[in-house]
Amino acid sequence: MTGELNGLYERLIADMDAAGARYRVIDHAPEGRTELVSALRGHDVAEAAKCLVVMVKIGKKQTRHVLAVVPGDARLDLQAVKALLDGTYVAFAGKEKAEELAGSMSGTVLPFSYDPRLELVADPSLLERPELYFNAARLDRSVALNTEDYVRLAEPRLAAITG
């Protein structure tokens, strides 16, 4: 693990502590796939915050990136993200670009955006659970975060983006 990625984990914990967030850290075998890591953490996959980086073209000249956060058992509706931003084209961001914007490797993307170029959008169905589970910028460590605290800290734009 690079120092930069470890730094993102430390920043997340510091931010949650500073905000008085209610959370638990869960150590587990290294895993980044939502279904498998949910089993390791011992919760329903619907409680996982699945984080996907999406590229949206607005006309010919502008490209925006969205960090879409959906329940672990849901499918992201790319067309809904495109419509939300009034885009002309939408696709999942390439792995390299996604990792650059998210600040962590694939499978460990946080449901928080620390990059102003990455707009955070969460599906409202994500907020139906009392806690959200996600890998904490590491494959071997996750966080169970109180949902109300997540909304307060992350301040996501809420929009129906599951299909």
C-alpha positions as CSV (number, residue, x, y, z in Angstrom):
1,M,0.0,0.0,0.0
2,T,1.3,3.4,-0.9
3,G,1.7,6.1,1.7
4,E,-0.8,8.2,-0.3
5,L,-3.6,5.6,0.0
6,N,-2.8,5.1,3.7
7,G,-3.1,8.9,4.0
8,L,-6.6,8.8,2.6
9,Y,-7.6,6.2,5.2
10,E,-6.1,8.4,7.9
11,R,-7.9,11.4,6.6
12,L,-11.3,9.6,6.6
13,I,-10.9,8.5,10.2
14,A,-9.7,12.0,11.3
15,D,-12.7,13.6,9.5
16,M,-15.2,11.1,11.1
17,D,-13.6,11.7,14.5
18,A,-13.6,15.5,14.1
19,A,-17.3,15.4,13.2
20,G,-18.3,13.1,16.0
21,A,-19.5,10.4,13.6
22,R,-20.7,7.1,14.9
23,Y,-18.7,4.4,13.1
24,R,-16.9,1.1,13.6
25,V,-13.7,-0.1,11.9
26,I,-13.9,-3.7,10.6
27,D,-10.7,-5.7,9.7
28,H,-11.1,-8.5,7.2
29,A,-9.3,-10.5,4.5
30,P,-8.4,-8.3,1.6
31,E,-11.4,-8.0,-0.8
32,G,-12.9,-5.3,-3.0
33,R,-15.9,-7.0,-4.6
34,T,-19.1,-5.8,-3.0
35,E,-20.8,-9.2,-2.6
36,L,-17.7,-11.0,-1.3
37,V,-16.6,-8.2,1.1
38,S,-20.2,-7.9,2.5
39,A,-20.1,-11.6,3.4
40,L,-16.7,-11.1,5.1
41,R,-18.1,-8.1,7.1
42,G,-21.2,-10.1,8.0
43,H,-24.0,-7.8,6.7
44,D,-26.6,-7.9,3.9
45,V,-25.1,-6.7,0.6
46,A,-27.9,-4.0,0.4
47,E,-26.1,-2.2,3.3
48,A,-22.9,-1.8,1.3
49,A,-22.2,1.5,-0.3
50,K,-21.1,0.6,-3.8
51,C,-19.0,3.4,-5.3
52,L,-18.6,3.9,-9.0
53,V,-16.9,6.6,-10.9
54,V,-18.8,7.7,-14.0
55,M,-17.7,10.1,-16.9
56,V,-20.4,12.3,-18.4
57,K,-19.8,14.4,-21.5
58,I,-21.7,17.6,-21.7
59,G,-21.7,18.5,-25.4
60,K,-18.4,18.2,-27.2
61,K,-16.1,20.2,-24.9
62,Q,-17.0,19.5,-21.3
63,T,-16.4,16.3,-19.3
64,R,-17.6,15.9,-15.7
65,H,-17.0,13.0,-13.3
66,V,-19.5,11.6,-10.8
67,L,-18.9,9.4,-7.8
68,A,-22.1,7.4,-7.9
69,V,-23.0,5.7,-4.6
70,V,-25.7,3.0,-4.6
71,P,-26.7,0.1,-2.4
72,G,-24.5,-2.9,-2.9
73,D,-27.4,-5.0,-4.4
74,A,-28.5,-2.3,-6.9
75,R,-27.4,-1.6,-10.4
76,L,-26.3,1.9,-11.3
77,D,-28.5,3.4,-14.1
78,L,-26.0,5.2,-16.3
79,Q,-28.8,6.9,-18.2
80,A,-30.1,8.4,-15.0
81,V,-26.7,9.9,-14.3
82,K,-26.5,11.3,-17.8
83,A,-29.9,12.9,-17.5
84,L,-29.1,14.3,-14.1
85,L,-26.2,16.3,-15.6
86,D,-27.9,16.9,-18.9
87,G,-25.2,15.0,-20.6
88,T,-24.8,13.8,-24.1
89,Y,-22.7,10.7,-23.4
90,V,-22.1,8.6,-20.3
91,A,-19.8,5.7,-19.4
92,F,-17.9,4.3,-16.5
93,A,-14.6,6.1,-16.1
94,G,-11.5,4.3,-17.0
95,K,-9.7,2.6,-14.1
96,E,-6.8,5.0,-14.1
97,K,-8.9,8.1,-14.1
98,A,-11.3,6.7,-11.5
99,E,-8.5,5.9,-9.1
100,E,-6.9,9.3,-9.7
101,L,-10.1,11.1,-8.8
102,A,-11.1,8.8,-6.0
103,G,-7.7,8.8,-4.5
104,S,-7.7,5.1,-4.0
105,M,-7.6,1.9,-6.0
106,S,-10.5,0.1,-7.5
107,G,-12.5,-1.8,-4.9
108,T,-11.6,0.6,-2.1
109,V,-13.3,3.8,-3.3
110,L,-14.8,5.8,-0.5
111,P,-18.4,7.1,-0.7
112,F,-16.8,10.6,-0.1
113,S,-15.3,12.9,-2.6
114,Y,-12.1,14.6,-1.7
115,D,-11.5,15.9,-5.2
116,P,-13.4,19.0,-6.4
117,R,-13.5,17.4,-9.9
118,L,-15.6,14.5,-8.6
119,E,-19.2,15.2,-7.9
120,L,-20.8,13.0,-5.2
121,V,-24.3,11.6,-6.0
122,A,-26.0,9.1,-3.8
123,D,-29.2,7.2,-4.5
124,P,-31.8,7.9,-1.8
125,S,-32.4,4.2,-1.3
126,L,-29.0,4.0,0.2
127,L,-30.3,6.1,3.1
128,E,-32.9,3.5,4.1
129,R,-30.5,1.6,6.2
130,P,-29.2,2.6,9.7
131,E,-25.6,2.0,8.7
132,L,-23.5,2.0,5.6
133,Y,-20.6,-0.3,5.0
134,F,-17.7,0.4,2.7
135,N,-14.0,-0.4,2.2
136,A,-12.0,2.4,3.9
137,A,-9.5,3.1,1.1
138,R,-8.0,-0.3,1.9
139,L,-8.9,-3.8,0.8
140,D,-8.4,-5.2,4.3
141,R,-10.3,-2.6,6.4
142,S,-13.9,-1.4,6.2
143,V,-16.0,1.1,8.0
144,A,-19.6,0.7,9.2
145,L,-20.9,4.4,9.4
146,N,-24.1,5.7,10.8
147,T,-26.2,6.7,7.7
148,E,-27.3,10.1,9.2
149,D,-23.6,10.9,9.9
150,Y,-22.7,9.9,6.4
151,V,-25.2,12.3,4.9
152,R,-24.0,15.1,7.3
153,L,-20.3,14.5,6.5
154,A,-20.3,13.7,2.8
155,E,-23.2,16.0,1.8
156,P,-24.0,14.0,-1.3
157,R,-26.4,15.2,-4.0
158,L,-29.4,12.8,-3.7
159,A,-30.9,11.5,-6.9
160,A,-32.5,8.3,-8.1
161,I,-29.6,6.7,-10.0
162,T,-30.4,3.0,-9.7
163,G,-32.2,0.9,-12.3
